[in-house]
Amino acid sequence: MPKYLLLKHYRGGPEPHRSVPPIDQWAPEDVEAHMAFQNHVSEMLERNGEYVDARALAPARTWVRYGGPDAAPVTTDGPHPETSDLIAGWWMIDVESHERALEIAAYASSEPGPGGEPLCEWIEVREVMWERPAGDAEAA
Amino acid sequence: MTGMPAGAVDEGALRVLVPRVLAGLVRRGEDFGAAEDALQEAFIEALRTWPDHPPRDPQAWLAAVATRRLVDARRSEAARRRREDVVAAEPPPPPSDAVGDDTLFLLFCCCHPGLAPASQVALTLRAVGGLTTREIADGFFVPEATMAQRISRAKRALRGRSLDAPGDLAVVLRVLYLVYAAGHAGRVDLAAEAIRLARQLTLATDEPEARGLLALMLLNHARLPARFDADGRLVPLDRQDRGLWDTRQIAEGVRVLQSALALQRPGRHQIEAAIAALHDDAASADETDWPQILAWYDDLVALTDDPVRRDPAAVLGRAIAVGHVHGPAAGLRETDRLRQTLGDRHRWHAARGHLHERAGDLAAAAECYAEAARLATNVAERDHLIRRAAAVRALDR
């Protein structure tokens, strides 16, 4: 079964379908509904036997590169820290098909936003390269 | 030790034997790493065979099987060394009886100052706690192979080092605190394990700071049942259902703390435990004895030269206490001093949010909570801070 990463972003990606303020500015009940839905998606994936991992990433980031012999690593927070793509976290899933991955991603994107309306957040879907199971290569 | 009942192995009772047997082997002059490997094999063998063949004397059984494994290992090692033409060093003489207790002796081995903290922690849990590599790996959310590597590197680093010199108790206390702070999120409750180890440590030494650390752990751990609600949401201290606190742990913590304070050699852990005890002692958040907490914080920051830079967490805790005793504006002024050292930490912003909220400046509180949420590195705390930001904004509207 193929594995996929469903990536959530703080920013970047296609033009947002729906523009909403940051979550800390939502009504408290909308915040609760949104967080409950996030947990619900993970629980649903676990119940279905499709869950591999889910993680959130803190937004602060540092770019680093080798600085040369006897030099400190060179760091920056990016050329356009306010506009560049920034990943917020992921679900990793193990599913029957690419279609199923898209289905789950679309469901995750239906998360409630302000006023309980679906947020329609863009979710990036990427297949994870994995070891082939033994014997699979011969069968293919 | 009496014989085990047939049919089931009491793993807890078995684990208690691990440090005793291991200390015996190392004192006898066996290499620490080799002895630990051999005992681990004996442990697994015990889990396999004891249900059908319970030993009459479990400790002697473990020691005998581990010794047999050591002899086997030494034979193949000796053969290898002969091939490589290396003169095998004599095993060091058994250390004198300067260190009386097995647990303390082993803790000093595992918390050798020459080891990295992560190695000290892993080795302590395995050799003193008797946890399997798999359990330790689960506790720290790393693959088992990673933890196995950490342990074997630590044992290699110990090889050839003298293990009979008295160890550094401060390092042991730090390691136990690291184990405690790793928490209880994994399948293994490391906080409970740290408490168990600290309790063993207090039986082996009269040092008041060891008791202070045990008390601190107990007094904080007692509040664990109230720290998250049924939906997994974090509940801050002032909103917890105090009826859920573990009164037995609190009573033990207070008793241990009192016995430490009676020795009149105060230290960081005793002071932090005293502050925790005052929180635990309040029937409601409003009844918290903040003036006395502030007095303890004064003692805590006085332990360090330049506390703003070298112990900013204590200064921040004190600022909250100042906010309760002298008003939120005074508390905020205290946090100003920490802008340089803690300005990029979520705790600093969260504390200021709390102080602004108590001062009635809800807009400023919301900004602080939101910034704290952006800087949080833990999902439960982040979500809690987002909720606080949204809640005070809603009140402000």
Chai-1 contact restraints between the chains, C-beta under 6 A:
chainA,res_idxA,chainB,res_idxB,connection_type,confidence,min_distance_angstrom,max_distance_angstrom,comment,restraint_id
A,I23,B,I386,contact,1.0,0.0,6.0,A-B,restraint_1
A,D24,B,A370,contact,1.0,0.0,6.0,A-B,restraint_2
A,D24,B,I386,contact,1.0,0.0,6.0,A-B,restraint_3
A,D24,B,A389,contact,1.0,0.0,6.0,A-B,restraint_4
A,D24,B,A390,contact,1.0,0.0,6.0,A-B,restraint_5
A,W26,B,A390,contact,1.0,0.0,6.0,A-B,restraint_6
A,P28,B,A390,contact,1.0,0.0,6.0,A-B,restraint_7
A,P28,B,A391,contact,1.0,0.0,6.0,A-B,restraint_8
A,P28,B,A394,contact,1.0,0.0,6.0,A-B,restraint_9
A,V31,B,R387,contact,1.0,0.0,6.0,A-B,restraint_10
A,V31,B,A390,contact,1.0,0.0,6.0,A-B,restraint_11
A,M35,B,D383,contact,1.0,0.0,6.0,A-B,restraint_12
A,A56,B,V379,contact,1.0,0.0,6.0,A-B,restraint_13
A,A58,B,T377,contact,1.0,0.0,6.0,A-B,restraint_14
A,P59,B,R374,contact,1.0,0.0,6.0,A-B,restraint_15
